[in-house]
């Protein structure tokens, strides 16, 4: 039994087609998988290599640091064992190195200044060039303005000539109208004279009975009527001529004013043209002077820069070798100084922050006191508050609060506590609030010198110290009494409060030296103000 190829070749042709494509896709996927595996291996290898390199570099850095420490230890041990001459020589060498470092620094600063000067010169040269362009443009603009003004002057001259001709024509017309008015007035006078003559002739005829009375009256009325009509006609003509004359006079006056204005404008334009010409000449002359001066200064600076460059090269050659030998030690010192600088800057920033906070609190206290009508001296730098009780301070040898003092305390403390604890950023920094009492330098009717060490004055100091403390404690006790009304932030204020007395150790300047009695002292000095009370806050435990 044999296989018939021709019979079966068409039966599997479709399946063989898809089988070949599936083999192709399998081969391509295998290739891409191999490429992905290769890329992943390469990436992992590179990462491992980078880690190894980083570890090597870290080990080298640690080795170098240990070498530096060992070098410093060896140097310290050697310097401890070295004699004075070697130590002195080492110190001289370090001084020279410091000197070289300072000189190198000054040289660097000088070169930086020269570079800045050269840069400024380049900027100045650019500005100079721009100034030249501006002058040229200004000259062109001035020339164009002069040409435009010359054209305008020519137009004004033509207008003036036309107005002059118009004025001449108007003046001739005015003269003609005036002549016609004179002729009409003469005709009116002649008509009146003729009427009078006719009246006389008519009256003469009437007298000689040449006409009757009725004829006479009719003739007289007719003559009167004709005469009035003629006079009215002439008067109307005169009125018309007068109106025309007034109109012409007004036009003539307006034209003359316009002519004067045009003459003024023309003269102004001529003056501006002359001014522009003079300005152009001044600009040209100033431009030449500035150009010569700037060029001379620029060339001198260039020559000076060349000489400084030669000196710079010589000095750099002298210091380069020594600077390179001691670079590591210098870097170590600079690192130490940098650390100190950072610490100092940190402390300075903290102090500045505290000062700004104190100023902010002081502003809030003063603002609140002013709004509440409370008189007090507020130090805007420290925030210290000196309460002003007016004429109602403590009585002599007394620590009892007066009603007026209690009223002021009731108003002041809520404002003060709100200023301290109302701002969350500042409230956390408040560490204490101290009430400090004072006393005047008097005792048993006499003045006490605060600087005296005599037993009597020491007894006065002790007494006034206790008195000033009791006064401060009176204010504290009144603030914390339960019967008084509570205020905002009172609970925040209470745990931080403390009381102290300063006696008369901090008083105002005495106006008279060694007064004999307390009355004499208090006449010249304000003893009530010496019994002041200060409210002082502290931040972070530092006053």
C-alpha positions, 0 to 999 in steps of 0.5 A: 500500500503506497502513499498518494502525495497528490491526493493528500497534499491539499488536505494539510496545507492550511494547518502547515501554514499556521504551524510555521507562523507559530514556530516563528512567533515562538522563536521571536519571543525566545530572542526577546526573552534572551535580550531582556535577561541579558539587559537585566544581568548587565543592569545588575552587574553595573549596580553591583559594580557601582556599589563596589566602587562606592565602598572602595571610595568610602574605604579610601575616605575613611583611610584618608581621615584616619591618616589625617587623624594619625598625622595630627596625633603624631604632630601633637606628640612630636610638638609636645616632645620637641624643644622650644626652638623647634616649637618656635620654628614651627610657630614661625612657620605657621605665622608665615603660612598665615601671612601667606594665606592672608596675602593670597587672600588679599591678592585674590580680593585685589584681582577680584576688584580688578576684574570687577573694575574691568567689568565696570569699564566694559559696562561704562564703555557700552554706556559711552557707546550708547550715549554716542548713539543717543547724541547722534539720534538727538542731533537727527531729531533736533535737525528734523525739528528745525526743518519742521519749525522752518516749514511752520515759520514759512506757513505762518509768514504766508498766513501773516501776509494774507491777514495783513492784506485782509486788514488793508481791505477791511480798513478801506471798506470801513473808510468807505462806510464812514464816508457814506454815513457822513454823506447821509448825515449831510443829506439829513441836515439838508432835508431838515433845512429844506423842510424849514424853508418850505415851512417858512414859504408855506407860512408866508403864503398863508399869511398873504392869503394865497391859500386857505387854512385847510390847504395850509394844514394839509400842505404842512402835514404832507411836507412833514410826512415826506420829510419824516419818511426821508429822514427815516430812510436816511437814518435806517441807511445810517443804522445799517452802515453803523452796524456794518461798521461795527462788524467790520471793526470787530473783524478788524480787531480780531484780525489784528489780535490774530496777527499779533498772536501769529507774530508772537508764535513766529517769534517763539518758533524762531527762538526755539529754532535758535535754541535747538541750534545752540543745543546741538552745538553744545551737545557736539562740544560736550560729546567731543569733551566727554569722548576725549576724557573717557578715552584718556581715562580708559587708556590709563586704566588699561595701562594700569591693569597691564602693570598690575597683571605683571605684578600679580604674576610675580607674586603668584609665583612666590606664594604658590609652592608654600600655599600648596604644601600647607593646603591641608592644614589650612583647610582643616583650620577653615573647617574649624572656623566654619563650624564656629561661624555656623554656631555663632550664626545660629546663636545670633539668629536665635538672639535676633528671633528673641529680640524680634519676639520681644519687640512684637510683644512690646508693640502689642502691649503698647497698642493694647494699653493705648486702646484701653486708655492705660498710661505706661512706659513700654520699652520697645526693645525689651518689652518691660512695662512701668505702670503709671499710677499718676498721683496715686502711688504707694504712701510713704512706708506703705505697701497698701494698694490704693483704689486708683492703683487697683483700677489700673491693675485691673485694666492693665493685666488682661491686656498684658497677658493677652499680648504675651499669650495671644500669639501662639508662636510667642506664648511657648517662649515665655518662661517667666513674668516678674513683678519688681517693686522699687522704693525711693532713696529715703529713710526716717526723714533723710536721704540715703546715698545708694552707694554708701556702705555705712551701717545706717545706710545698710539698714535703710537698704534692708528696710527699703528692700523689704518694702519694695518686695512687699509692694510688688507682692501686694500687686501680685496678691491682688492679681491672684485674689479669687474675688477679683474677676478672671481675665483671658490667659490668667491661667497661663500667666499664673504659673510663670509669675514671680515677685522681687524687690530692688529697694532704691538700687535702681533709681532715677538720676539725683538732680542735687548732690547729697540733699540734707533731708527727704523733703529736700530730696523729694522737692527736686526729685519725683519720689513717687516715680521712684516707687515704680513697679516694673512688669518684666517677662523672660523668654527661654529662661533668659532676661 
